[in-house]
């Protein structure tokens, strides 16, 4: 009896332990992602085949964030993540009743393109002429994640094409706007223009935003007018434009001058204008014409017509020679060359004449000296020193000498002189 008591006591003590060892938790469910939307993520928590539960729980790491309760036992439950739970790289797991926990998983987030920017253009009408410059302004909306665009792109979309870049990408730093300037050349520059911007993403690299609303550009290329000389109440210049644009403004230009000589507006049913030729004009002067049309707040200008040379019409006008400002360059160079040549000839001729007169003066001086010395030599003669006879042989003559009478001295006809006239010639 004592042994049976001990055995019963041992069974009472070990029975709970055997019961605890025999109980095992239901197997873990699986947590999968079933749908991705722009602002939400759908997760499915599913128990293994043959198991189910009344309460399904969703955990973010170890924190319970959602719970689905069923009135009857179910094999699955759906959880929807919204708001901030879709923006962070968090780990999730689930459980049904007291089952084991599922493996952790990280939902894939659907990264949609950034919102589209706003595009405006100046002129706002979008109507321009060839040669005009379009100024585009692209602005990105504020980003709630405080990310700044890295670059802006401007595209032109033709029909049936995705678009082509019309300007280099604008790299920006800490700025949500960019400016593009595009100079139009012709009708091919017309069409729809859009812009977009690029953001840098850690997962996918660069992400392009959706394109802006298109801006339509029309490049109006007016037909070239014709200018001709016609007789209408005298000689006039007539400029003819396009029949599609009546009542245009016509301007007459002299070739080489930027400002117009005259401007006339055609009547509502006309597309031409006449300009009278001035009474006085330069011979061979050339004229061109141009017309313009109003397109909303802007004006479109045609190209210049072919130049027309105005002939000298006798009886109607007075033709003058071309002014210095229009003198041909070759004529100027020729005139300067002729002037330099003339001055060179004059200098050489003057030098020759000077040398000639210098030589003549030297010869005259020599002749005068020779003549002078010839005249001097012709006045020279030999001095006559002939003595008179003196008698000194008698006594009487000796007494006369002692008594004071002098002997006969030589008498000269002229005093001793070399020249009769000592005056210098």
C-alpha positions as CSV (number, residue, x, y, z in Angstrom):
1,X,0.0,0.0,0.0
2,X,2.8,2.3,0.8
3,X,4.4,1.7,-2.6
4,X,1.1,2.4,-4.3
5,X,0.9,5.7,-2.5
6,X,4.4,6.7,-3.6
7,X,3.5,5.8,-7.2
8,X,0.3,7.8,-7.1
9,X,2.2,10.8,-5.8
10,X,4.8,10.5,-8.5
11,X,2.2,10.3,-11.2
12,X,0.4,13.4,-9.8
13,X,3.7,15.4,-9.9
14,X,4.8,14.3,-13.4
15,X,1.5,14.4,-15.1
16,X,1.7,18.2,-15.8
17,X,5.2,17.8,-17.2
18,X,4.1,15.2,-19.6
19,X,1.1,17.3,-20.6
20,X,3.4,20.3,-21.3
21,X,5.7,18.2,-23.3
22,X,3.0,16.8,-25.4
23,X,1.5,20.3,-26.4
24,X,3.1,21.9,-29.5
25,X,2.1,25.3,-31.1
26,X,0.5,25.3,-34.5
27,X,2.9,25.7,-37.4
28,X,3.8,29.1,-38.6
29,X,1.8,30.9,-41.3
30,X,3.3,32.5,-44.4
31,X,3.3,36.2,-45.0
32,X,3.3,37.4,-48.7
33,X,2.7,40.6,-50.6
34,X,-0.2,40.4,-53.0
35,X,-0.5,43.9,-54.4
36,X,1.4,47.1,-54.7
37,X,-0.2,50.4,-55.1
38,X,1.0,54.0,-55.1
39,X,-0.1,54.7,-51.5
40,X,-0.7,51.2,-50.0
41,X,0.7,47.7,-49.8
42,X,-1.5,44.5,-49.4
43,X,-0.1,41.6,-47.3
44,X,-1.6,38.1,-47.0
45,X,-1.1,36.0,-43.8
46,X,-2.1,32.3,-44.6
47,X,-2.0,29.3,-42.2
48,X,-0.8,26.0,-43.5
49,X,-3.2,23.4,-45.0
50,X,-5.4,22.0,-42.3
51,X,-4.9,24.8,-39.8
52,X,-6.7,28.0,-39.1
53,X,-7.5,30.5,-36.5
54,X,-9.9,33.1,-35.3
55,X,-7.4,36.0,-34.7
56,X,-4.7,36.9,-37.1
57,X,-2.0,39.4,-36.0
58,X,0.5,41.5,-37.9
59,X,3.8,42.6,-36.3
60,X,6.3,45.2,-37.3
61,X,9.5,43.7,-35.9
62,X,8.1,42.9,-32.3
63,X,5.4,45.5,-32.3
64,X,1.8,44.6,-32.9
65,X,0.4,47.0,-35.5
66,X,-2.8,45.3,-36.8
67,X,-5.2,42.5,-36.0
68,X,-8.0,40.7,-37.9
69,X,-10.7,38.8,-36.0
70,X,-13.0,36.2,-37.6
71,X,-16.3,34.9,-36.2
72,X,-15.4,31.4,-37.4
73,X,-12.0,29.8,-37.9
74,X,-10.3,31.0,-41.1
75,X,-7.2,30.0,-42.9
76,X,-6.1,33.5,-44.0
77,X,-6.3,37.2,-43.3
78,X,-5.4,40.3,-45.4
79,X,-3.5,43.3,-44.0
80,X,-3.1,46.7,-45.7
81,X,-0.2,49.0,-45.0
82,X,-0.7,52.7,-45.5
83,X,1.0,56.0,-44.9
84,X,4.4,55.9,-43.3
85,X,4.4,52.1,-43.0
86,X,4.9,52.0,-46.8
87,X,7.9,54.4,-46.9
88,X,10.3,52.7,-44.5
89,X,12.4,49.6,-44.9
90,X,10.8,47.7,-42.0
91,X,10.5,43.9,-41.4
92,X,7.0,42.3,-40.9
93,X,5.7,39.0,-39.6
94,X,2.3,37.5,-38.7
95,X,0.6,34.9,-36.4
96,X,-2.8,33.2,-36.1
97,X,-4.1,32.5,-32.6
98,X,-1.1,31.1,-30.7
99,X,0.7,29.7,-33.7
100,X,4.4,30.1,-34.3
101,X,5.5,33.4,-36.0
102,X,6.0,33.6,-39.7
103,X,9.3,34.5,-41.3
104,X,10.1,38.2,-41.4
105,X,9.6,39.9,-44.8
106,X,10.1,43.3,-46.3
107,X,7.4,44.6,-48.6
108,X,8.4,45.9,-52.0
109,X,7.3,49.4,-52.4
110,X,6.0,50.8,-55.6
111,X,8.0,53.9,-56.5
112,X,6.0,56.0,-58.8
113,X,7.5,58.8,-60.8
114,X,7.7,62.2,-59.1
115,X,4.9,64.6,-59.9
116,X,5.2,66.6,-63.1
117,X,6.7,70.1,-63.2
118,X,5.1,73.3,-64.6
119,X,6.3,74.8,-67.9
120,X,5.7,78.4,-69.1
121,X,7.1,80.1,-72.2
122,X,7.8,83.7,-73.2
123,X,6.2,85.0,-75.4
124,X,3.1,83.4,-73.8
125,X,1.2,83.3,-77.1
126,X,3.7,80.8,-78.5
127,X,3.8,82.5,-81.9
128,X,7.2,83.6,-83.1
129,X,9.1,84.3,-86.3
130,X,12.3,82.6,-87.5
131,X,15.2,84.1,-85.6
132,X,13.2,84.9,-82.4
133,X,14.3,83.4,-79.1
134,X,12.0,81.4,-76.9
135,X,12.5,81.6,-73.1
136,X,11.2,78.5,-71.2
137,X,10.8,78.3,-67.4
138,X,10.4,74.8,-65.9
139,X,9.5,74.6,-62.2
140,X,9.3,71.4,-60.1
141,X,6.7,71.1,-57.3
142,X,7.9,70.9,-53.7
143,X,9.0,67.4,-52.7
144,X,7.6,66.0,-49.3
145,X,10.8,64.1,-48.9
146,X,12.8,67.3,-49.3
147,X,14.7,66.0,-52.3
148,X,16.1,68.5,-54.8
149,X,16.2,67.9,-58.5
150,X,19.5,67.1,-60.1
151,X,18.8,68.1,-63.6
152,X,16.0,69.5,-65.9
153,X,15.3,68.4,-69.5
154,X,13.5,70.3,-72.3
155,X,12.0,68.1,-75.0
156,X,10.1,68.8,-78.3
157,X,7.5,66.3,-79.2
158,X,6.6,65.9,-82.8
159,X,3.7,63.7,-83.9
160,X,4.4,60.1,-83.4
161,X,7.7,60.6,-81.6
162,X,8.4,60.3,-77.8
163,X,10.3,63.6,-77.9
164,X,13.8,64.9,-78.5
165,X,16.0,67.2,-76.5
166,X,16.3,70.7,-77.9
167,X,18.7,72.1,-75.4
168,X,21.5,70.7,-73.1
169,X,20.3,69.4,-69.7
170,X,20.4,72.0,-67.0
171,X,22.2,70.7,-64.0
172,X,21.0,72.4,-60.8
173,X,21.9,72.3,-57.1
174,X,19.4,73.0,-54.4
175,X,17.0,74.5,-56.9
176,X,13.6,73.4,-58.1
177,X,13.6,75.5,-61.4
178,X,15.5,76.0,-64.5
179,X,15.5,78.3,-67.6
180,X,16.0,77.4,-71.3
181,X,16.6,79.8,-74.2
182,X,15.9,78.4,-77.7
183,X,16.5,80.4,-80.8
184,X,14.2,79.4,-83.6
185,X,15.4,78.9,-87.2
186,X,12.3,77.9,-89.1
187,X,9.0,76.0,-89.1
188,X,10.7,72.8,-88.0
189,X,11.2,74.4,-84.6
190,X,7.5,74.5,-84.0
191,X,5.5,71.9,-82.1
192,X,4.8,70.8,-78.5
193,X,7.5,71.4,-75.9
194,X,7.5,69.6,-72.5
195,X,10.0,69.6,-69.6
196,X,10.8,67.1,-66.8
197,X,13.3,66.8,-64.0
198,X,15.4,64.0,-62.5
199,X,15.7,62.9,-58.9
200,X,18.4,60.6,-57.4
201,X,17.0,57.4,-55.8
202,X,19.1,55.1,-53.6
203,X,17.4,52.0,-55.0
204,X,16.9,52.8,-58.7
205,X,19.4,55.6,-59.3
206,X,18.0,58.5,-61.3
207,X,14.3,58.7,-61.6
208,X,12.6,60.9,-64.2
209,X,9.5,62.8,-63.3
210,X,6.4,62.7,-65.5
211,X,6.4,65.3,-68.2
212,X,4.8,68.7,-67.8
213,X,1.8,69.9,-69.7
214,X,2.8,70.6,-73.3
215,X,3.3,74.2,-74.6
216,X,2.6,74.6,-78.3
217,X,5.0,76.8,-80.3
218,X,4.2,78.0,-83.8
219,X,7.0,79.4,-85.9
220,X,5.4,81.7,-88.6
221,X,7.6,82.0,-91.6
222,X,6.1,84.6,-93.8
223,X,6.6,84.3,-97.6
224,X,9.4,86.6,-99.0
225,X,8.0,89.7,-100.6
226,X,8.8,91.0,-104.1
227,X,9.9,94.5,-104.9
228,X,9.7,95.9,-108.4
229,X,9.8,99.3,-110.2
230,X,6.4,100.1,-111.7
231,X,4.7,103.1,-113.3
232,X,1.8,104.3,-111.2
233,X,1.3,108.1,-111.4
234,X,5.0,108.3,-112.0
235,X,7.8,105.9,-111.2
236,X,7.2,104.0,-107.9
237,X,8.5,101.0,-106.0
238,X,5.8,98.4,-105.3
239,X,6.3,95.8,-102.6
240,X,4.0,92.7,-102.8
241,X,3.5,90.4,-99.8
242,X,1.4,87.3,-99.2
243,X,-2.3,87.2,-100.0
244,X,-2.8,85.3,-96.8
245,X,-1.9,88.4,-94.8
246,X,-3.8,91.5,-96.0
247,X,-3.5,94.8,-94.2
248,X,0.2,94.2,-93.4
249,X,2.8,96.8,-92.6
250,X,5.3,97.4,-95.4
251,X,8.6,99.0,-95.0
252,X,11.1,100.2,-97.6
253,X,14.8,100.0,-96.8
254,X,17.9,101.3,-98.6
255,X,20.5,98.6,-98.8
256,X,23.0,99.0,-96.0
257,X,20.7,101.1,-93.8
258,X,19.0,99.6,-90.8
259,X,16.2,102.1,-90.4
260,X,13.4,102.1,-93.0
261,X,13.0,105.0,-95.5
262,X,9.2,104.8,-95.3
263,X,6.5,102.5,-93.8
264,X,2.9,102.1,-95.1
265,X,0.0,99.9,-94.0
266,X,-2.0,98.2,-96.7
267,X,-5.8,98.4,-96.8
268,X,-7.9,95.5,-95.4
269,X,-8.2,94.0,-98.9
270,X,-4.7,94.7,-100.1
271,X,-1.4,92.9,-99.5
272,X,1.0,95.3,-101.2
273,X,2.2,98.9,-100.9
274,X,3.7,101.5,-103.2
275,X,6.6,103.9,-102.4
276,X,7.4,106.9,-104.5
277,X,11.0,107.3,-105.6
278,X,12.7,110.4,-104.1
279,X,13.1,113.3,-106.4
280,X,16.9,113.2,-105.8
281,X,18.7,110.0,-105.2
282,X,22.2,108.6,-105.8
283,X,23.0,106.9,-109.0
284,X,22.9,103.1,-108.7
285,X,21.2,103.1,-105.2
286,X,19.5,99.8,-104.2
287,X,16.3,99.3,-102.2
288,X,14.7,96.3,-100.4
289,X,11.3,95.9,-98.7
290,X,9.8,93.9,-95.8
291,X,6.3,93.4,-94.3
292,X,5.1,92.4,-90.9
293,X,1.8,91.0,-89.5
294,X,0.3,91.1,-86.0
295,X,-0.2,87.8,-84.2
296,X,-1.9,88.6,-80.9
297,X,0.6,90.5,-78.8
298,X,3.5,89.8,-81.0
299,X,4.6,90.6,-84.6
300,X,6.0,88.4,-87.3
301,X,8.4,89.8,-89.8
302,X,9.2,88.5,-93.3
303,X,12.6,88.3,-94.8
304,X,14.0,91.1,-97.0
305,X,13.1,91.1,-100.7
306,X,15.7,90.9,-103.4
307,X,17.4,94.3,-103.9
308,X,16.3,96.5,-106.8
309,X,18.6,99.0,-108.4
310,X,17.0,102.4,-109.2
311,X,18.1,103.6,-112.7
312,X,18.5,107.3,-113.5
313,X,15.2,108.2,-115.1
314,X,15.6,111.4,-117.2
315,X,12.9,113.9,-116.8
316,X,11.6,112.5,-113.5
317,X,14.5,112.6,-111.0
318,X,17.9,114.1,-110.4
319,X,20.6,111.5,-110.1
320,X,23.7,112.4,-108.1
321,X,27.0,110.7,-107.7
322,X,27.4,108.3,-104.9
323,X,28.3,109.7,-101.5
324,X,31.7,109.1,-99.9
325,X,30.0,106.7,-97.5
326,X,29.0,104.4,-100.3
327,X,32.2,104.7,-102.3
328,X,33.6,101.5,-103.5
329,X,36.6,100.2,-101.5
330,X,38.6,99.6,-104.7
331,X,38.0,103.2,-105.8
332,X,39.3,104.4,-102.4
333,X,42.4,102.2,-102.7
334,X,43.0,103.3,-106.3
335,X,42.7,107.0,-105.3
336,X,45.1,106.6,-102.4
337,X,47.6,104.7,-104.6
338,X,47.4,107.4,-107.3
339,X,47.9,110.1,-104.7
340,X,51.0,108.4,-103.3
341,X,52.4,107.8,-106.8
342,X,51.8,111.5,-107.7
343,X,53.6,112.7,-104.5
344,X,56.5,110.3,-105.2
345,X,56.9,111.7,-108.8
346,X,56.7,115.3,-107.5
347,X,59.4,114.6,-104.8
348,X,61.7,112.9,-107.4
349,X,61.2,115.7,-109.9
350,X,61.8,118.4,-107.3
351,X,65.0,116.7,-106.2
352,X,66.2,116.5,-109.9
353,X,65.4,120.2,-110.5
354,X,67.2,121.2,-107.3
355,X,70.3,119.2,-108.4
356,X,70.2,120.8,-111.9
357,X,70.1,124.3,-110.6
358,X,72.8,123.5,-108.1
359,X,75.1,122.3,-110.9
360,X,74.3,125.3,-113.1
361,X,75.1,127.7,-110.2
362,X,78.5,125.9,-109.7
363,X,79.3,126.2,-113.4
364,X,78.4,129.9,-113.4
365,X,80.6,130.6,-110.4
366,X,83.6,128.8,-112.1
367,X,83.0,130.9,-115.3
368,X,83.0,134.1,-113.3
369,X,86.2,133.3,-111.6
370,X,87.9,132.4,-114.9
371,X,86.7,135.6,-116.5
372,X,87.9,137.6,-113.5
373,X,91.5,136.2,-113.6
374,X,91.7,136.6,-117.4
375,X,90.8,140.3,-117.0
376,X,93.4,140.7,-114.2
377,X,96.1,139.2,-116.3
378,X,95.2,141.3,-119.3
379,X,95.9,144.5,-117.3
380,X,99.5,143.5,-116.2
381,X,102.8,145.1,-118.2
382,X,106.6,145.3,-117.8
383,X,108.0,148.3,-115.9
384,X,110.1,150.7,-118.1
385,X,113.3,151.5,-116.2
386,X,115.3,153.2,-119.0
387,X,118.0,155.7,-117.7
388,X,119.0,159.0,-119.3
389,X,122.5,159.7,-120.3
390,X,124.6,161.8,-117.8
391,X,127.7,163.7,-118.8
392,X,130.4,163.9,-116.1
393,X,133.5,164.2,-118.2
394,X,134.2,168.1,-118.0
395,X,135.4,170.4,-115.3
396,X,132.4,172.5,-115.6
397,X,130.2,169.8,-114.9
398,X,132.3,168.9,-111.9
399,X,132.1,172.4,-110.5
400,X,128.5,172.4,-111.0
401,X,128.2,169.3,-109.0
402,X,130.3,170.8,-106.2
403,X,128.4,174.0,-106.4
404,X,125.2,172.3,-105.7
405,X,123.9,171.5,-109.1
406,X,122.8,168.0,-109.3
407,X,123.5,165.5,-111.9
408,X,120.9,164.7,-114.3
409,X,118.6,162.1,-112.6
410,X,116.6,159.5,-114.5
411,X,113.2,160.9,-115.3
412,X,110.3,158.6,-115.6
413,X,107.2,159.2,-117.5
414,X,105.1,157.6,-114.8
415,X,105.7,157.0,-111.3
416,X,106.8,153.4,-110.5
417,X,103.6,151.4,-110.5
418,X,102.5,148.1,-111.7
419,X,99.0,149.0,-112.7
420,X,97.6,152.2,-114.2
421,X,94.4,151.7,-112.3
422,X,94.7,150.0,-109.0
423,X,91.0,149.6,-108.5
424,X,89.9,146.1,-108.4
425,X,87.7,144.9,-111.2
